[in-house]
Amino acid sequence: MKLTKEQIEYNKKEVIELLRSTKREGIEGLLKVMEEGGYYTAKCHSHHHYVGGLMIHSLSACRIALSKDSGLSRDSIILCTLLHDLCDVKGHTEFCGHGERSMNIAIASGLDLTPGEKCAIRCHMRKEYKIPHIWNDVLALPENKALYRLVYDADKSGAKHDNPLPKMEYVHGGKIRVSYEAYDHIEDEEDVILDFEITGELITWRLWRFVMGRDVKPLVEFEDQVDTRDRMPLVGELRNDMRDEFLKRLNEMTGKKYSFPTFFQWEMARRKGILKDHGKKLEILYTHSSAVTASGNEKNHLPSEPSYGGIDFSLISYRLVIIKD
C-alpha cells in the first residue's frame, strides 16, 4: 500500500482533531512531539509497514474502540488508542518495553494522563496474566481494567487491518445470457466478457474514507454513527463524479486498474457462487460508463425500473473489478 501526500494530510487532520477534542492539559506539547518525531509518516514496528502505517493503525484502533458501547470516557479511549504505539516516533531510544516507551514519551511531552490511561498504554501488548504487579492497584478499579481490555482488543483487531482493500476472487469469463423483465415484457441479452477478478466482499465505509478522505461528504448522512459506519458496507446512490473520483484516487494509490462491475460481470460471479445474496435484496451497480468499460458499448444492462425479476434494487452496494488481459 502506498499513501499519497494528500492521504497523509487527510488522516493527520483527523488525528489532530481527535486529540484536541479531549482538551487535555499538555495536548499541544504532545502534538509538537508527534510532529517532530514523524508520527504521521512513521511505519509500525511489526505490521502496517508503509509510510503512514503507524497513523493508519492507530486511527483504526481508535475507531474500533469508539464503536464499542463500553461506557468509558471517550477522551481516554482517544488518547490511549492514538498513543499506544507512540514509541515508533523518532528521537526516543530508551531501552525499555514497547508500551513503556510509548507511555514515557507521552508523559515527557507534558500530557496529563490518568493512572488508568498510563496503564492501558503501558500494558496494551500484554495479556492480563502477564501485566507487572506494579499495576495491580490501578487495575483494581473496574473502569481502569475495562479501559486496558478495550485498548488491548482494539490494538489486536486494528493490527489485522493492514490493507483496507477487500480480497479479490478470480472469475473465468465467457458467454453469458441473461433474461430480465423490462416493463411488461421479457428481454434477453448476451455478452462475452474477459476473465476478471471481483471483490468477494462489499466495499466498506472504511475503504471509502481511506481513499477519499474525511473531508469528502459521505453518501448517506449519519455522522453520529461514524465510528460504527467504517465497518459497514458502502450503501447509497453513488454520483458519477464521486464514483470516478474514488476510482481515480484508488488506482493512483495502488497502481492497479479497478472499476465497478457491469451487470454481466456481477451475474457471472453470482452464478459461480462467488457472490452471496444479502438478505432479500441483491446488490449491483448499473451505470452506462461501467458497462462501456467492460463491454465496449453503451447499453444499460438493467431496466430503468428499480427491480429485476421481482427483486428489489433499492439497496445499491458496491464491489470492485479488475479485468484480466
PEWOVEN-V545792 format. One record per backbone hydrogen bond with DSSP energy under -0.5 kcal/mol. NH is the residue of the N-H (numbers start at 1). CO is the residue of the C=O. E is the energy in kcal/mol with one decimal. If there is no record, write none. Layout:
# PEWOVEN-V545792
NH,CO,E
NH,CO,E
This chain:
# PEWOVEN-V545792
2,253,-0.6
8,4,-2.2
9,5,-2.2
10,6,-2.3
11,7,-2.3
12,8,-2.5
13,9,-2.2
14,10,-1.4
15,11,-2.3
16,12,-2.5
17,13,-2.2
18,14,-2.5
19,15,-2.5
20,16,-2.6
21,17,-1.6
22,18,-0.5
22,19,-1.2
23,20,-1.4
27,24,-1.7
30,26,-1.9
31,27,-2.4
32,28,-1.8
33,29,-1.9
34,30,-2.6
35,31,-2.3
36,32,-2.7
37,33,-2.2
38,35,-1.0
39,34,-2.7
41,38,-1.2
42,38,-1.3
44,48,-1.6
50,48,-2.0
52,41,-0.7
53,50,-2.8
54,42,-2.4
56,52,-2.4
57,53,-2.8
58,54,-2.4
59,55,-2.6
60,56,-2.3
61,57,-2.6
62,58,-2.2
63,59,-2.6
64,60,-2.4
65,61,-2.4
66,62,-2.6
67,63,-1.5
68,64,-0.5
68,65,-1.1
70,68,-1.9
77,73,-2.0
78,74,-2.4
79,75,-2.5
80,76,-2.5
81,77,-2.2
82,78,-2.2
83,79,-1.3
84,80,-0.8
86,83,-2.0
88,85,-2.0
89,86,-1.9
90,37,-2.6
92,89,-0.5
96,94,-1.4
101,97,-2.6
102,98,-1.8
103,99,-2.3
104,100,-2.7
105,101,-2.5
106,102,-1.9
107,103,-2.3
108,104,-2.9
109,105,-1.4
110,107,-1.7
111,106,-1.6
112,25,-2.4
113,111,-0.8
118,114,-2.5
119,115,-2.2
120,116,-2.1
121,117,-2.1
122,118,-2.9
123,119,-2.7
124,121,-0.9
126,123,-1.6
130,127,-2.4
131,128,-1.2
135,132,-2.0
136,133,-2.1
139,135,-2.5
140,136,-0.8
141,138,-1.3
142,140,-0.5
144,141,-0.8
145,141,-2.0
146,142,-2.5
147,143,-1.8
148,144,-2.3
149,145,-2.4
150,146,-2.1
151,147,-2.4
152,148,-2.6
153,149,-2.5
154,150,-2.5
155,151,-2.4
156,152,-1.8
157,153,-2.6
158,154,-2.8
159,155,-1.9
160,156,-0.7
160,157,-0.9
161,158,-1.4
162,160,-0.6
169,198,-3.2
171,196,-3.1
174,193,-1.5
176,191,-2.1
178,189,-3.2
180,187,-2.6
182,180,-0.7
182,185,-2.8
183,181,-0.6
184,182,-0.5
185,182,-1.6
187,180,-2.7
189,178,-2.5
191,176,-2.3
193,174,-2.2
193,191,-0.5
196,171,-2.4
197,322,-2.6
198,169,-2.5
199,320,-2.0
200,167,-1.9
203,318,-2.7
205,229,-0.6
205,232,-2.3
206,230,-2.1
208,204,-2.0
209,205,-2.8
210,206,-2.3
211,207,-2.5
212,208,-3.2
213,209,-1.8
216,213,-1.3
222,220,-1.1
225,222,-2.2
226,223,-1.7
229,225,-2.7
230,226,-1.0
231,228,-1.4
232,229,-2.2
234,203,-3.6
235,233,-0.5
236,316,-1.8
238,236,-0.7
239,237,-0.8
243,239,-2.8
244,240,-2.8
245,241,-1.9
246,242,-2.3
247,243,-2.3
248,244,-2.3
249,245,-2.4
250,246,-2.6
251,247,-2.7
252,248,-1.8
253,249,-2.2
254,250,-2.1
255,251,-2.2
259,321,-2.1
266,262,-2.4
267,263,-3.0
268,264,-2.5
269,265,-2.4
270,266,-2.1
271,267,-2.5
272,268,-1.6
273,270,-1.6
274,269,-2.1
275,269,-0.8
278,281,-1.0
279,277,-0.8
281,278,-1.6
282,312,-0.6
286,284,-0.6
287,285,-0.5
291,287,-1.5
292,288,-2.1
293,289,-1.9
294,290,-1.3
295,291,-2.7
296,292,-1.8
301,299,-0.7
307,305,-1.7
308,311,-1.4
311,308,-1.4
313,306,-1.7
316,314,-0.7
317,315,-0.6
318,234,-0.6
321,259,-2.9
322,197,-2.3
324,195,-2.7
325,323,-0.6
